[in-house]
Amino acid sequence: MNIYVGNLSFDTAEDQLKKTFESFGEVTSVNIITDKYTGEPRGFAFVEMSDKDSAVNAIADLNGKEMNGRTLNVNEARPRNDRSGGGGGGRGGSRGGGGRSRY
């Protein structure tokens, strides 16, 4: 089961998250999301656990708990929405001239 962990301190490490969730059961992966341009953490992560019951228990116990000075927001991760399409991208502006007159 995939778990969303929000409101993370930027100081939180994957090892720390893994150890926290392992107290409830087997953790198969931890992924702290980072900004693709700066590489800095964005304040949330996904933790995947192999057993649904363990994941449900972790969510119930850890949601609202404090870690590194921040109150965690922990719940079942929702499937990603399709992000394709949307938004125009045309060029705006006028086609009016701006050239000088020759006379």
C-alpha contacts under 8 A as a table, 3 or more apart, distances in Angstrom:
res1	aa1	res2	aa2	distance
1	M	48	E	5.56
1	M	49	M	5.29
1	M	50	S	6.26
1	M	51	D	6.77
1	M	52	K	5.56
1	M	55	A	6.47
1	M	76	E	7.66
2	N	46	F	6.63
2	N	47	V	5.88
2	N	48	E	4.39
2	N	49	M	6.50
2	N	76	E	6.27
2	N	77	A	5.53
3	I	46	F	5.46
3	I	47	V	5.07
3	I	48	E	5.97
3	I	49	M	7.80
3	I	55	A	7.42
3	I	59	I	7.69
3	I	74	V	7.01
3	I	75	N	5.81
3	I	76	E	4.59
3	I	77	A	4.79
4	Y	44	F	7.40
4	Y	45	A	6.07
4	Y	46	F	4.80
4	Y	47	V	6.62
4	Y	73	N	7.85
4	Y	74	V	5.69
4	Y	75	N	5.43
4	Y	76	E	5.80
4	Y	77	A	4.70
5	V	8	L	7.18
5	V	44	F	5.54
5	V	45	A	5.16
5	V	46	F	5.99
5	V	47	V	7.37
5	V	72	L	6.70
5	V	73	N	5.69
5	V	74	V	4.61
5	V	75	N	6.83
6	G	43	G	6.33
6	G	44	F	4.35
6	G	45	A	6.54
6	G	72	L	5.88
6	G	73	N	4.76
6	G	74	V	6.29
7	N	43	G	5.51
7	N	44	F	6.03
7	N	70	R	6.54
7	N	71	T	6.62
7	N	72	L	5.43
7	N	73	N	6.05
8	L	12	T	6.65
8	L	43	G	4.61
8	L	44	F	5.51
8	L	45	A	7.80
8	L	67	M	7.55
8	L	68	N	7.95
8	L	70	R	6.37
8	L	71	T	7.78
8	L	72	L	6.43
9	S	12	T	5.52
9	S	43	G	6.12
9	S	67	M	7.57
9	S	68	N	6.08
9	S	69	G	7.19
9	S	70	R	6.09
10	F	41	P	5.80
10	F	42	R	7.33
10	F	43	G	5.90
11	D	68	N	7.42
12	T	16	Q	6.71
12	T	17	L	7.35
12	T	68	N	7.04
13	A	16	Q	5.31
13	A	17	L	6.55
13	A	32	I	7.89
14	E	17	L	5.16
14	E	18	K	6.07
14	E	30	V	6.14
14	E	31	N	6.98
14	E	32	I	6.57
15	D	18	K	5.05
15	D	19	K	6.17
16	Q	19	K	5.26
16	Q	20	T	6.22
17	L	20	T	5.10
17	L	21	F	6.27
17	L	30	V	7.32
18	K	21	F	5.32
18	K	22	E	5.92
18	K	27	V	6.62
18	K	29	S	7.91
18	K	30	V	6.46
18	K	47	V	7.73
19	K	22	E	5.04
19	K	23	S	6.72
20	T	23	S	5.94
21	F	24	F	5.66
21	F	25	G	6.92
21	F	26	E	7.97
21	F	27	V	6.78
21	F	58	A	6.53
22	E	25	G	4.94
22	E	26	E	5.63
22	E	27	V	5.83
24	F	54	S	5.45
24	F	55	A	7.25
24	F	57	N	6.92
24	F	58	A	5.85
25	G	49	M	7.18
25	G	50	S	7.83
25	G	51	D	7.19
25	G	54	S	5.45
25	G	55	A	7.55
26	E	49	M	5.80
26	E	50	S	5.94
26	E	51	D	7.20
27	V	30	V	7.58
27	V	47	V	7.18
27	V	48	E	5.91
27	V	49	M	4.46
27	V	50	S	6.40
28	T	47	V	7.77
28	T	48	E	5.49
28	T	49	M	5.41
28	T	50	S	6.19
29	S	47	V	5.81
29	S	48	E	5.13
29	S	49	M	7.23
30	V	45	A	7.21
30	V	46	F	5.87
30	V	47	V	4.54
30	V	48	E	6.44
31	N	45	A	5.45
31	N	46	F	5.22
31	N	47	V	6.44
32	I	41	P	6.85
32	I	42	R	7.97
32	I	43	G	7.83
32	I	44	F	6.17
32	I	45	A	4.13
32	I	46	F	6.49
33	I	41	P	5.90
33	I	42	R	5.87
33	I	43	G	7.30
33	I	44	F	6.01
33	I	45	A	5.44
33	I	46	F	7.82
34	T	38	T	7.89
34	T	39	G	5.30
34	T	40	E	5.23
34	T	41	P	4.13
34	T	42	R	5.18
35	D	38	T	5.54
35	D	39	G	4.93
35	D	40	E	5.44
35	D	41	P	6.21
35	D	42	R	6.09
36	K	39	G	5.66
41	P	44	F	7.60
46	F	77	A	7.56
49	M	52	K	7.12
49	M	54	S	7.40
49	M	55	A	5.97
50	S	55	A	7.96
51	D	54	S	5.38
51	D	55	A	6.32
52	K	55	A	4.99
52	K	56	V	6.12
53	D	56	V	5.11
53	D	57	N	6.22
54	S	57	N	5.13
54	S	58	A	6.15
55	A	58	A	5.00
55	A	59	I	6.16
56	V	59	I	5.15
56	V	60	A	6.20
57	N	60	A	5.13
57	N	61	D	6.12
58	A	61	D	5.20
58	A	62	L	5.77
59	I	62	L	5.40
59	I	63	N	5.68
59	I	74	V	5.61
59	I	75	N	5.67
59	I	76	E	7.49
60	A	63	N	5.95
61	D	65	K	7.65
62	L	65	K	5.21
62	L	72	L	7.12
62	L	74	V	6.53
63	N	72	L	5.71
63	N	73	N	5.26
63	N	74	V	4.58
63	N	75	N	7.14
64	G	71	T	5.45
64	G	72	L	5.16
64	G	73	N	6.00
64	G	74	V	7.47
65	K	71	T	5.49
65	K	72	L	5.62
66	E	69	G	6.05
66	E	70	R	5.27
66	E	71	T	4.36
66	E	72	L	5.95
67	M	70	R	5.40
67	M	71	T	6.47
67	M	72	L	6.84
83	R	86	G	7.94
